[in-house]
């Protein structure tokens, strides 16, 4: 029972970390896309 609790705890932490990294990647690619758009607008 105690081991089961630890496994569930680790699993939930793993899910949170994975989601956080995924959100960071989304935000980074989105901000990179926006900065590229700004650079293109400045170039023209």
DSSP file (Angstrom, degrees, kcal/mol; ACC not computed):
  #  RESIDUE AA STRUCTURE BP1 BP2  ACC     N-H-->O    O-->H-N    N-H-->O    O-->H-N    TCO  KAPPA ALPHA  PHI   PSI    X-CA   Y-CA   Z-CA
    1    1 A X     >        0   0    0      0, 0.0     4,-1.8     0, 0.0     5,-0.1   0.000 360.0 360.0 360.0 -44.1    0.0    0.0    0.0
    2    2 A X  H  >  +     0   0    0      2,-0.2     4,-2.0     1,-0.2     5,-0.1   0.907 360.0  49.9 -66.3 -41.1    2.8    2.4    0.9
    3    3 A X  H  > S+     0   0    0      1,-0.2     4,-2.6     2,-0.2    -1,-0.2   0.894 107.8  54.5 -62.1 -39.6    4.7    1.5   -2.3
    4    4 A X  H  > S+     0   0    0      1,-0.2     4,-2.3     2,-0.2    -1,-0.2   0.891 106.8  51.3 -61.5 -39.6    1.5    2.1   -4.3
    5    5 A X  H  X S+     0   0    0     -4,-1.8     4,-2.4     2,-0.2    -1,-0.2   0.916 110.1  48.7 -63.7 -43.7    1.3    5.6   -2.8
    6    6 A X  H  X S+     0   0    0     -4,-2.0     4,-3.0     2,-0.2     5,-0.2   0.917 110.6  50.9 -62.9 -43.8    4.9    6.4   -3.7
    7    7 A X  H  X S+     0   0    0     -4,-2.6     4,-2.4     1,-0.2    -1,-0.2   0.919 111.7  47.1 -61.2 -44.0    4.3    5.1   -7.3
    8    8 A X  H  X S+     0   0    0     -4,-2.3     4,-2.4     2,-0.2    -1,-0.2   0.893 112.5  50.4 -64.7 -39.2    1.2    7.3   -7.7
    9    9 A X  H  X S+     0   0    0     -4,-2.4     4,-2.3     2,-0.2    -2,-0.2   0.939 112.6  45.6 -64.6 -47.4    3.1   10.3   -6.2
   10   10 A X  H  X S+     0   0    0     -4,-3.0     4,-2.6     1,-0.2    -2,-0.2   0.892 112.2  52.6 -62.4 -39.6    6.0    9.8   -8.6
   11   11 A X  H  X S+     0   0    0     -4,-2.4     4,-2.2    -5,-0.2    -1,-0.2   0.911 109.8  47.5 -64.3 -42.4    3.6    9.3  -11.5
   12   12 A X  H  X S+     0   0    0     -4,-2.4     4,-2.1     2,-0.2    -1,-0.2   0.893 112.6  49.3 -67.1 -38.7    1.7   12.5  -10.8
   13   13 A X  H  X S+     0   0    0     -4,-2.3     4,-2.6     2,-0.2    -2,-0.2   0.912 110.3  51.6 -64.1 -42.0    5.0   14.5  -10.4
   14   14 A X  H  X S+     0   0    0     -4,-2.6     4,-2.5     1,-0.2    -2,-0.2   0.897 109.5  49.8 -61.3 -41.4    6.2   13.0  -13.7
   15   15 A X  H  X S+     0   0    0     -4,-2.2     4,-2.5     2,-0.2    -1,-0.2   0.907 111.2  48.9 -64.1 -42.2    2.9   14.1  -15.4
   16   16 A X  H  X S+     0   0    0     -4,-2.1     4,-2.5     2,-0.2    -2,-0.2   0.928 113.0  46.7 -64.1 -45.5    3.3   17.6  -14.0
   17   17 A X  H  X S+     0   0    0     -4,-2.6     4,-2.6     2,-0.2     5,-0.2   0.919 112.9  49.5 -63.3 -44.5    6.9   17.9  -15.2
   18   18 A X  H  X S+     0   0    0     -4,-2.5     4,-2.3     1,-0.2    -1,-0.2   0.914 112.7  47.4 -61.3 -43.4    6.1   16.6  -18.6
   19   19 A X  H  X S+     0   0    0     -4,-2.5     4,-2.6     2,-0.2    -1,-0.2   0.903 111.4  51.4 -64.2 -41.3    3.2   19.0  -19.0
   20   20 A X  H  X S+     0   0    0     -4,-2.5     4,-2.3     2,-0.2    -2,-0.2   0.917 111.4  46.3 -62.8 -44.8    5.4   21.9  -17.8
   21   21 A X  H  X S+     0   0    0     -4,-2.6     4,-2.4     2,-0.2    -1,-0.2   0.902 112.2  51.7 -64.3 -40.7    8.1   21.1  -20.3
   22   22 A X  H  X S+     0   0    0     -4,-2.3     4,-2.2    -5,-0.2    -2,-0.2   0.910 110.6  47.9 -62.8 -42.5    5.5   20.7  -23.1
   23   23 A X  H  X S+     0   0    0     -4,-2.6     4,-2.7     2,-0.2    -1,-0.2   0.892 110.5  52.0 -66.1 -39.4    4.0   24.1  -22.2
   24   24 A X  H  X S+     0   0    0     -4,-2.3     4,-2.9     2,-0.2    -2,-0.2   0.915 109.8  49.1 -62.2 -42.7    7.5   25.7  -22.2
   25   25 A X  H  X S+     0   0    0     -4,-2.4     4,-2.5     2,-0.2     5,-0.2   0.904 111.9  49.0 -63.3 -41.2    8.2   24.2  -25.6
   26   26 A X  H  X S+     0   0    0     -4,-2.2     4,-2.1     2,-0.2    -2,-0.2   0.933 114.1  45.4 -62.4 -46.1    4.8   25.6  -26.9
   27   27 A X  H  X S+     0   0    0     -4,-2.7     4,-2.8     2,-0.2     5,-0.2   0.904 113.3  50.0 -65.1 -41.5    5.5   29.0  -25.5
   28   28 A X  H  X S+     0   0    0     -4,-2.9     4,-2.4     1,-0.2    -2,-0.2   0.933 112.7  45.2 -64.4 -46.5    9.1   29.1  -26.8
   29   29 A X  H  X S+     0   0    0     -4,-2.5     4,-2.0     1,-0.2    -1,-0.2   0.866 114.4  50.6 -66.2 -34.3    8.1   28.1  -30.3
   30   30 A X  H  X S+     0   0    0     -4,-2.1     4,-2.2    -5,-0.2    -2,-0.2   0.923 112.6  44.6 -68.5 -44.5    5.2   30.6  -30.2
   31   31 A X  H  X S+     0   0    0     -4,-2.8     4,-2.4     2,-0.2    -2,-0.2   0.858 112.7  52.5 -69.0 -33.7    7.5   33.5  -29.0
   32   32 A X  H  X S+     0   0    0     -4,-2.4     4,-2.1    -5,-0.2    -1,-0.2   0.905 109.5  49.4 -65.7 -41.3   10.1   32.5  -31.6
   33   33 A X  H  X S+     0   0    0     -4,-2.0     4,-2.0     2,-0.2    -2,-0.2   0.908 111.2  49.7 -62.9 -42.7    7.5   32.6  -34.3
   34   34 A X  H  X S+     0   0    0     -4,-2.2     4,-2.2     1,-0.2    -2,-0.2   0.909 110.4  49.1 -64.6 -42.6    6.3   36.0  -33.1
   35   35 A X  H  X S+     0   0    0     -4,-2.4     4,-2.3     1,-0.2    -1,-0.2   0.871 110.0  52.0 -67.2 -35.1    9.9   37.4  -33.1
   36   36 A X  H  X S+     0   0    0     -4,-2.1     4,-2.2     2,-0.2    -1,-0.2   0.899 109.2  50.3 -64.6 -39.9   10.5   36.0  -36.6
   37   37 A X  H  X S+     0   0    0     -4,-2.0     4,-2.2     2,-0.2    -2,-0.2   0.904 110.4  49.6 -63.9 -41.4    7.3   37.8  -37.8
   38   38 A X  H  X S+     0   0    0     -4,-2.2     4,-2.3     2,-0.2    -2,-0.2   0.913 110.5  50.0 -64.3 -43.0    8.4   41.0  -36.2
   39   39 A X  H  X S+     0   0    0     -4,-2.3     4,-2.0     1,-0.2    -1,-0.2   0.900 110.5  50.0 -63.3 -40.3   11.8   40.8  -37.9
   40   40 A X  H  X S+     0   0    0     -4,-2.2     4,-1.5     2,-0.2    -1,-0.2   0.894 110.5  49.8 -65.1 -39.4   10.2   40.1  -41.3
   41   41 A X  H  < S+     0   0    0     -4,-2.2    -2,-0.2     1,-0.2    -1,-0.2   0.885 111.5  48.5 -67.2 -37.6    7.9   43.1  -40.8
   42   42 A X  H  < S+     0   0    0     -4,-2.3    -1,-0.2     1,-0.2    -2,-0.2   0.850 108.5  55.5 -69.0 -33.4   10.9   45.3  -39.9
   43   43 A X  H  <        0   0    0     -4,-2.0    -1,-0.2     1,-0.2    -2,-0.2   0.828 360.0 360.0 -69.4 -32.1   12.8   44.0  -43.0
   44   44 A X     <        0   0    0     -4,-1.5    -1,-0.2    -5,-0.1    -2,-0.2   0.482 360.0 360.0 -86.7 360.0   10.1   45.0  -45.4
